[in-house]
């Protein structure tokens, strides 16, 4: 009887341990995926800001060049 009780406790502990490891693994991958998404958004924003700056700079140069050639 005691041996059966010990097996039952061990089986419940093993199931608890497996569930804990599985949950930790899921949380790790979710956190990693979320961080990669944030990094991608930040890189996209940096690239977009650079492009916007280039467009504004070219428009500025174009306006000033056009003004110089009109005179």
FENDAVEN-V871381 format. One record per pair of residues at least 4 apart in sequence whose ideal C-beta (glycine too) atoms are under 6 Angstrom apart, sorted by the first residue. I is the first residue (numbers start at 1). J is the second residue. If there is no record, write none. Layout:
<<I | J> <I | J>>
//
This chain:
<<61 | 65>>
//
